Amino acid sequence: MDLVQMLSAIQQGDNATRQQAEQFMKQAEESQTAPFMAALVAELGKEEQTVIIRQQAGLYFKNMLHAEDDGIREAKEARWRDSIDDGTKVAVRSGLLQCLLSPQEQVRSVAAQGIGAVAAIDLPSKQWTGDTGVVAQILQCVTAPEGSVPETAKQAALKACGYMCEELEEEHLDETQRNQILTAIVDGIKVGVKFIYLFLYEGVLPPLCSHLKMHF
């Protein structure tokens, strides 16, 4: 059973097939964690693949990094931070950012969640920073000249920023990163009413503003 078959079975298979697929996925997660993560993000990025498979791949990846239970979440974060090689991390981060450009809204949305989950682990450890870091990349996307980046990508980038900031403490961002986030928000507002109302409605801007001690 390959990855696509497993993702399909989890979503649409009968109980027996679904359980078998879940077992295969769990085994892959435990025994081949890094290549499995890379394969999930690669599947998310395939425009020729069905949206439901891509979405399932992205959600499974995100759930490999995040959990509601504090103990489980800490173990997942430690696994990414300490056990995943740098090459895989670079490929995963790049793949997630590329997915923000997808014409499929579901793909952009789950990619934003994935970016937020990775950044919430990386930034406290001073990883994924600098000119090629997540905050700088989000700023670059949101402030790109009109017509050079789809508005939908800018929306997804700001949404990723919201997911990221929901999980971070103030000390996890330095002054440069805080200023970059502020710039991204302000430039997003300039895009227009429809753009900014989307984030006010979905609750993305309030945690950003609170995090930066800002008021609109």
N, C-alpha and C positions, 0 to 999 in steps of 0.2 A: 504494500500500500504506500504510494508516494504522498508527498505533502499535499498536493491538490486534492487527492482522493480523501485524505484524512480530514482536511478542512471542510470538504463537501459533506462527508459522512457526519461530522459533528453538527452541522447545520441542518441537514435534510435526511439523514439516514434513519433506519428503524432503530429500535433500542439496542439490539445486539450489535449492529454495525457501528452505532454511535459509541457504545462502550469500548469496542475494539479500537476504534480510531482514537478515543481519548486515552486509552492505555498506550498506544503507539506514540502519541504526542508527549505524554508524560515521560516515557522512556527516553525519547529524543531530547527532551528538555533536561533531563538529569544526566544523561551520558554523553551528549554532544551539544552542550549548551551554546557555545559560541557559534558553531556553524548553523545550528538550528535557528538562533536569533537572526543571523545574516540571511538565511533562507526565507524566513518569515517577512523580513523587510523587503527583500528582493521581490517576493510575490506581491506584496502591497504595491510595489512600484510598476507592475506590469500592466500597461494600458490595454493590452489585448486580452487580459484575463477578466472574468466576470466580476462585477462590483461586489457581489456577496462573498466571493472567495477572498478578494483583496481586503475587504473589511474584516472578515474573520481572521485573516493572517495578522492584520494590524492590531486587532483587539487582543489576540493571543500574545503577541509580543509585548504589548503594554502591560498585560497582566503578569508577565514574567518579571516585571520590575516593581509592581505595585500591588498592595493588598490592604484591606481595611484593618486587619489584625496587626497590631504594632510589631509583635515578634516575627510574624511571617514577612512583613514588609521590610524589617531591618535585615533579615536573612537574604531577601531578594536583592536589596540594595548592596549588601556586602558582596554578593556573588558578582554583580555587574562591576562594582568598583575594584575588586581584588582578583577575580578569576577570569575575566574576559580580556583577551589580548588586545593590544592597541590597534592592530590592523582591523579587527572586527569592529571595534568601537568606531573607528573612522568611517568604515563602510556603512555601518548602521546609521550614524548621524547624518552622513551625506545622503543616504537613501531616503531618510525621513524628510529632510529639507526639500529634496527634489519632489517629493509627493505633494508638497504644498502647491505645486504648479499643475496638478492633475485637474482635468476638466470635470472630474466626478466629485461631487460635494461630499459624499460619504468617505471617500478616500482622503480628501483634504482634512476632514474632521478627525478621523482616527489617526492620521499622521500628526496633527496638532497635539492630540493626547499623548502620542508616543514621544514627541519632542519634549513636552512638559515633564513626562516621567523620567526621561534620560537627564534632562537639565537639572531636575530636582535632586538627582544623585551627584551629578558631575560638579555643579557649581560650588557646593559646600566643600568639595575636595580640590577646588581650584583647577578643575578640568574643563575642557570645552570653552576656553576663554580666549581672550586676545582678538586679533583682527579676523580670525576664522572661527571664533567662538559663536555660541548660539545667540547671545544677545546682539552681537555685531551683525550676524547673518539676518536676524529678524529685522533689525534697523535697516539694513541694506534693502531688504525686500519691501518694507512698508514705505520707505522714502524714495524708492526708485522712480525715475521720471515717468510721467503719465504715458501710457501706451507700451512701456517696455516690460512691464509685469502686469498680469491680469489683476483686476481689482479683487477677484475671488481669492487669489494667492495672498494679497495683502490682508484680507480679512482673516484667512487661515493663519497667517503669521502672527497677527495680533492675538488671535484666539490661543495659539500655542504659548504666547507670552503670558496670557492669563492663567492657563493651566500651570505653567512653571511657577509663577509668583504665588499661586495659592499654596504651594508646598514649601516655599522657601521662607527662612527667617531673614530679617533685615540685614544681619551681619554677613549673610551669604553673598550679597551683592556689593561690589565696591562702588565708589562714587562715579567712575566712568560708566559702569553698567547701568546704574540708576539713571544717569543722564541720558544714556542711549534709549532706555525704556521710555522715559519722559518724551524724548524727541519722537519716538515711534508713535506714541499715543497722540501727541499734538498733530503730527502729520496725518495720522488716521482721521482725526477730526476734520482736517482740511479736505478730505476726500468727499465729504458730504453728509447730509443728515441721515440718509438711509444706512450708510456704512456705520456711523457711530451709534445709531439707535439699535442696530443689531446687537452690539456688544453690551449696551446698557440693558437691553431686554434679557440677554442670556447670562447676565451677571458676571461678565468678564472684567469690565472696567472697575467696578467697585473694589474687588480685591487688589487690583493693580494700584488704584488710588490710595487705598488704605496702606498698602505696603510702602508706598513712597511718601506717605503722610501728605497727600495732596487732596484738594477739594475742587470739584467742578461745579 
